[in-house]
């Protein structure tokens, strides 16, 4: 099994909804950051990748047909070369400010919270997102927004049109199905992992870790 579809969009661009959509279209299982949470043995592999060390991509993605979200989106150049037949979907919010509001209300505070600071998973995500992606300037809103836009532009400038779908969140099934050559399902496009849902999920995990009083 090999990755057939890869999401190049950064987190908070509808990546969880895309994961569900790809699985509904027959391109699952789909790898996502939540897969890393469920497989802590993957954390050291991704941490090594953020440090520039070699990764056995085929072993890491064994059993998966597609992948989206961080950490995958950060390694789209490497993955585009390793999987030359894979198609890419670049998910984007309507503008950088809208994306930043979502990012700064969800992922950013989760990464800055002290409760998981020593875990391998949190070391990996901080290294990947705060340092590798945003060069430690994650508190500079303008820099973070510019980095988001530059990431999207680099993907569009690099991948040929036959391999890339530039997809705006909310566009529904049709662009994805046309790009992948599959029929449009007779059901609503998935919409999940809103800011409120993300925050609730983080709170539930933290409450579960707190000792009973």
C-alpha positions in Angstrom: 0.0 0.0 0.0 1.2 3.5 -0.8 0.0 7.0 -0.3 -2.3 7.9 -3.2 -3.5 11.3 -2.0 -1.6 13.7 0.2 -2.9 16.9 1.9 -0.5 19.8 1.7 -2.7 22.2 3.7 -1.5 23.2 7.2 -3.6 22.4 10.2 -6.9 24.3 10.7 -7.7 24.3 7.0 -10.4 21.7 7.2 -7.9 18.8 7.3 -10.1 16.6 9.6 -13.0 17.1 7.3 -10.8 16.2 4.3 -9.6 13.0 6.1 -13.3 11.9 6.5 -14.1 12.8 2.9 -11.1 10.8 1.5 -12.1 7.8 3.6 -15.6 8.1 2.3 -14.3 8.2 -1.3 -12.3 5.0 -0.9 -8.8 6.6 -0.2 -8.6 5.5 3.4 -7.3 4.8 5.9 -6.1 8.5 6.0 -3.2 9.5 8.2 -3.8 12.7 10.3 -2.2 14.2 13.5 -4.8 12.3 15.5 -3.3 9.1 14.1 0.0 10.2 15.7 -1.8 10.7 19.0 -3.2 7.1 18.7 0.2 5.8 17.8 2.8 7.3 20.2 5.5 5.1 18.6 5.3 7.4 15.6 6.4 10.5 17.6 10.1 9.7 17.7 10.0 9.1 13.9 8.4 12.5 13.3 10.8 14.1 15.8 13.7 12.7 13.9 12.2 14.0 10.6 12.0 17.5 12.0 15.8 17.2 12.8 16.5 16.3 9.2 17.2 12.7 9.8 16.2 10.0 7.3 12.7 8.5 7.6 11.4 5.2 6.2 8.2 6.7 4.8 6.8 3.4 3.6 7.1 1.9 7.0 5.6 4.9 8.7 2.6 5.0 6.4 2.1 1.2 6.2 -1.6 0.5 5.9 -2.6 4.0 4.8 -3.8 5.2 1.4 -3.7 8.9 2.1 -2.5 11.5 4.6 -3.4 15.0 5.6 -2.7 17.7 8.2 0.5 18.3 10.2 3.0 16.6 10.4 2.5 15.4 6.8 1.9 18.9 5.4 5.3 20.1 6.6 7.0 17.4 4.5 5.1 17.8 1.3 8.4 18.3 -0.8 9.9 15.1 0.5 6.6 13.2 0.1 6.0 14.5 -3.5 9.4 13.0 -4.5 9.0 9.7 -2.6 5.4 9.2 -3.9 5.7 10.5 -7.5 2.3 9.2 -8.5 0.4 10.7 -5.5 -2.0 13.6 -6.0 -2.0 16.5 -3.6 -4.8 18.6 -2.2 -3.9 22.0 -0.8 -6.7 23.0 1.6 -6.9 26.7 2.4 -9.2 29.0 4.4 -10.8 32.0 2.7 -7.9 34.3 3.9 -4.9 34.2 6.2 -6.7 36.2 8.9 -9.5 33.6 9.1 -6.9 30.8 9.3 -4.9 32.6 12.0 -7.9 33.2 14.2 -8.6 29.5 14.2 -4.9 28.5 14.6 -4.4 30.9 17.5 -7.5 29.7 19.3 -6.7 26.0 19.0 -3.3 24.6 18.0 -1.2 27.5 19.3 -2.5 27.5 22.9 -2.4 23.7 23.0 1.3 23.7 22.0 2.1 26.4 24.7 0.3 24.6 27.5 2.8 23.4 30.2 1.0 20.2 31.1 2.5 18.1 28.3 5.8 19.9 27.9 8.0 16.9 28.6 6.1 14.3 26.5 7.7 13.1 23.3 4.5 14.0 21.4 4.6 17.6 22.7 8.4 17.9 22.0 7.6 16.7 18.4 4.7 19.0 17.8 6.6 22.0 19.2 9.7 21.3 17.2 7.6 20.7 14.0 5.2 23.6 14.2 6.7 26.3 16.5 10.3 25.9 15.4 10.5 24.2 12.0 7.4 25.8 10.5 7.4 29.2 12.2 11.1 29.6 13.1 10.3 30.3 16.8 8.3 33.4 15.8 5.0 31.9 16.6 4.0 34.9 18.8 4.4 37.3 15.8 1.0 37.3 14.1 2.2 38.9 10.9 5.0 36.5 10.5 2.8 33.5 11.2 0.3 34.7 8.6 3.0 35.4 6.0 4.4 31.9 6.6 1.0 30.4 6.0 0.6 32.3 2.7 4.2 31.4 1.6 3.6 27.8 2.3 0.5 27.7 0.1 2.3 29.6 -2.6 5.3 27.3 -2.6 3.0 24.3 -3.0 1.2 25.9 -5.9 4.4 27.0 -7.6 6.1 23.6 -7.3 3.6 20.9 -8.0 2.2 20.6 -11.6 -1.5 21.1 -12.2 -2.1 17.4 -12.8 -0.9 16.6 -9.3 -2.4 19.5 -7.4 -5.9 20.6 -6.4 -6.0 24.0 -4.7 -9.1 23.6 -2.6 -11.0 26.2 -0.5 -12.8 25.0 2.6 -16.5 24.9 2.0 -16.2 24.0 -1.7 -17.9 20.7 -1.2 -17.4 17.3 -2.9 -17.3 18.4 -6.6 -13.7 19.7 -6.9 -12.2 16.8 -5.0 -14.2 14.2 -6.8 -13.4 15.6 -10.2 -9.7 15.8 -9.3 -9.6 12.2 -8.1 -11.9 10.8 -10.8 -14.6 9.4 -8.5 -18.4 9.9 -8.2 -19.9 12.6 -6.0 -21.5 10.9 -2.9 -25.2 11.6 -2.3 -24.6 13.0 1.1 -23.3 16.2 2.7 -19.6 16.9 2.7 -18.1 16.2 6.2 -17.7 19.2 8.4 -16.0 18.5 11.8 -13.3 19.7 14.2 -14.5 23.2 14.6 -12.7 25.5 17.0 -15.2 24.6 19.7 -14.9 20.9 19.1 -11.1 21.2 19.1 -11.1 23.0 22.4 -13.5 20.6 23.9 -11.3 17.6 22.8 -8.2 19.2 24.4 -10.1 19.9 27.6 -11.4 16.3 27.8 -7.8 14.9 27.4 -6.5 17.2 30.1 -9.3 16.4 32.5 -8.6 12.7 32.0 -5.0 13.2 33.0 -5.7 15.1 36.2 -5.6 13.0 39.4 -8.8 12.5 41.2 -9.2 14.8 44.2 
